[in-house]
């Protein structure tokens, strides 16, 4: 779920904050980084639990309609498609998800249930819901309905966005990654998906899990030498005009050149160019590409790159 570009972004944010801190406690910053990455999984579970709570809301409304003294024709013959949606039923019944909600203390919608009501009403008013309620029963139709509702109704909801911003500032950067991962997961769900299907690992493997902390630690420990190297390659630049984020990204890239022999230099350069496009100035990607290209060429000429495997230059 958590890809390396997002890990790099989180490391960048920690190092950027350190530039404005008088006291650098590396152990504390590593702990903060791990906590920040872990909170992304909380966000994933929170968004998934919202789908389940909306499903619960539909069931609750249906039960209440049956308790009225004067039942309408619709009450007597309710359309149960959304309530019986096979994908939503799978998620609601998943014991692994229930355990994860408990472990991560996902109780937001019990406390802030007005947001469940807002989302539920938006769903009822959507064309996606209307079309689905008149479609044939099939798992694929059920799945497509959930995916479309999430993409078109839930994810873009401004009140939900404001709520997430108020709860945790780092979630705003995490949200696009979480939403993309969640849509992919929903799209690949099957009628016979295992109970733990909806609780994937945060990291692809142990190497990815360790990557962020190693990148943070090695960059901070060698930050003076990396800064000097950057200064030598930017002598014609006004230092005050180099964005602080650009400087951090360059330091991290140089760290990858030195400390991560299995990562191709081209991959590192491309990753930091893309991060610069999103987080820095309009010309930062060109600047970063130019500086890193000079550095790699010098390494190549001096044969000082310690890369292993084929095609890693």
N, C-alpha and C positions, 0 to 999 in steps of 0.2 A: 504493500500500500504506500509506504513512505519511500519515494524514489530518491536517488542521490542528489538530484538538483535541489530538491526541497531540503535535504539534509545540509547541503552546502549553504543554502539560504539562511537556515537557522544558525549555522556557525558564523556566517557573516554578520548577522544581527547581534550575536553575543560579542564578537570582536569589535564591532562598531561601537557598542555601548561601553566597552572597556576603554576605548580611546578617550572617553569623557569621564572616566573614573580615576580617582587619585590612588585608590587602593585596589591592587589586582590580586585576587585570591583564586588561583587556577582551579583548585579543588571545588570551590564554591561555584565557579562558572561552569565546570563540567557537570555538576549536579543540576544546575539551572538548565543547561542544554538538554540533558536527559529528561528532565521534567517537562520541558517545552515540547519535545518529541512525543513523550507519552501522552501529553494533553491532546495531541492530535487524534489519538485513538479514542479519547473521551468524546471528542467532537463527532467522530464517526458513529459511535454508539448512540450519542444524543440524537443525531439525525435519523438513525434507524429506529430508535425508540419513538420518535415523532410519528413515523408511519404506523407503528403498532398502536399508538394512542389514538390516532385518527380512526383506525379500524375499530378500536374499542368504543370510540364515540359513536360510530355508526351502529354497532350492536346495541349500545345503551339506548340510543334514540329509537331503534326498532322495538326494543322491549317496552319502552315507555308508551309507544303508540298503541301497543296491545292492551294497555291498562286503562285506556280511555273509556268513559261510559258510553259515548256514542262513536262507534267505529265507522269510518268511511269505507268505501269500496277498496281504496288503496290500502287501508289498514287491514282489511280482511284478506287481501291478496297482495302482500308486499313483494316488491322486486328484491330478491335476496342476493343478487349477483355480487355486489360489493362486499357484503358480509361474508359470502362464501368464497371470495377471491382466494384461490389456492395458494398464491405466493404470500399474501398477507397472513393467511392461516398458518403457513409454514413458519413464518417469522414469529408469530404469536406463540406457537407451540414449542419453539426451540429452547430446550433446557440450557444449552450452551450460551445462548443470548441472555437468558434470565440470569445465569451465573455471572456473566460479564457485566450486566447492568448492576448487579449487587456489588461485585468487586470494585467497579469504578464509581460506585455511588451515583448512578444515573437516576435522579429523582426529580429532575427539573420540571417535567410536565405535570407531576402531582402538585407541585408548589405553584407553578405558573400555567395552570390549565387554560387560561384565557387564550393563550397562543394556539393551543390545540383547537379551540373553538373557531378562531380566526382562519386557520388552515382548513378545517373541515368545511366551513361555509364557502370558502373559495373553491374548494373541490366540487361541492354540490352545484355551484353556479357555473362550472366550466363546461365547455363543449366536449372535452375529453370524457368527462364523467357521463354526460348525457348519451354520447355515442356508445360508450362501453355498456351502459345499462340496457341498451337495445341490441347488443351483439350476442353471438352464440356462446355457449359455455365451452371454454377450452383453456388449457393452461397457458398457451401462448397469448391468448387474448387477455387473460388475467395479468400475465407478466407485462405485456406491453402497456396495459392501463397503468400499472404501478410506475413503470419507468417514465411514461409520458407525464403523469401527474407530478412526479418528483421533479422532472426537468422543467416543466412549463408552469407549474403552479406553486410548488413548495420552495424549490431552490431560489427563484427570483423574488420571493415575498419580502417586501421592504421591512415590515414589522418584525419578521423573523431575523432578518439581517441586523437590524438595530438591537434586537435582544441579544444576539450572539456577540455583537461588538461590546455591549455593556458587561457581559459575563466574562469575557476573556479577549483582550486585545490581539493576542497572537493568533486567535482563531480566524481573523479576517484573512491572514496570509494562508492559513491552512484550508480554508473553506473550498477554494477551487479544486485543490488536490483531493480532499475528502469527497466532495460531490462527484468528481470524475470517477474515483475509485468505487464509490457506491453504485453509480449507474452501471459501470462495467460488471460489478458483482451481480446486480439485479438482472442484467441482460443474459448472464451466463447461468442463471439459476435453472434447475431442472425440476421436474415433477417429483423426482426421487432424490433430491439433494440431501446430503447427510445432515445430521443435527448440528454439526459444528461448521457448516458451510458459511454461515453469516458471521463467524468470528475468526476471520483470517489473521495471520500474524502481522504485526505492525511493520517488521522488517523482512525483507526477502530471505536473508540468512544472517549468520553471526558476523560475517565480514561487513555487511552493511550496518549492522547494529554498532559495531566498533568504529566504523569509519568516521562518524561525526566527532566523537571524542578525540580520536587520534589526530584528526585534522585541526581541531581547536587547540589541542595541547602543543602539537609541533609548530603550529603557526605562532602561537604566543611565545613559546620558548625561544624561537629563532627570529622574532619580529624585528630586532635591531639589524641583523645581517640582511634580512630580506628588504628592509627599508633602505639600507645603504645601496643594495643592488638596484632597486628601483630608481633611486636618486641619480645613479650613474647613467641610467638609460633615459632620464628625463631632464637632462641639464638644460635643454633649450626651452623647457616649459616653466612658466611662472607657477611656483609651488602653491601659491594661494589660489590658483585657478584649477588645481587638480582636486576633484571631488573626494571627500573623505571616504566615501563608499568605494570609489575606484581604487584608492590606495589599499583598502582592506582586501578587495577582490584580487589585486595583483599579489599581495602578500600570500594569500591563500593558494593562488595558482602556483607560485614559486615553491611553496611548501609541497604541493602535489608533485611537482617536477622532481624534488629531492627525496621526499619521504614515502612516496607511493609508486614503487617501480612497476607495478602491474597495470597502472592507469596510463594509457597512451597520452602523449603531450597534446595531440590534436583534440582528444576528448576533453581534457582539462580546459584548454583554450576555449573551445566551443561552449562549454558549460558556463564559464565565467562571462563570456560575451552575452549569452542569453540572460543571465541574471542581471547584468548591467543594463540591458534593454528594459527590463521591468522595474529596476529599483534605482537607477541612477539617471544621469542627464542624457539628452538625445544623442550627444556625440561620444558618450562614454564607451560604447561598444567598439567604436573605431579606434579610440585611444588605447584601450586595453589590448585589442588585437595587435596594434602596432608595437607596443612595448613588449608583450609576451613573445611576439615573433622575433624581435631582436634578441631577446634573452635566449630563446631556444636555438637560434642560429649560432650564437656564441658558444653555447653548451656543445652543440654539434661539432663546431670547429675545434674546440678544446677537448672533445671526447670526455666530457664530464657528466653526461647524462647516464644515470644508472637505471636503465629500463630493461625489463626482462620480457621474453616472449617475442613473437614475430609481429612486425607491423606496429610497434609501439612508439616510434618516433613521431 
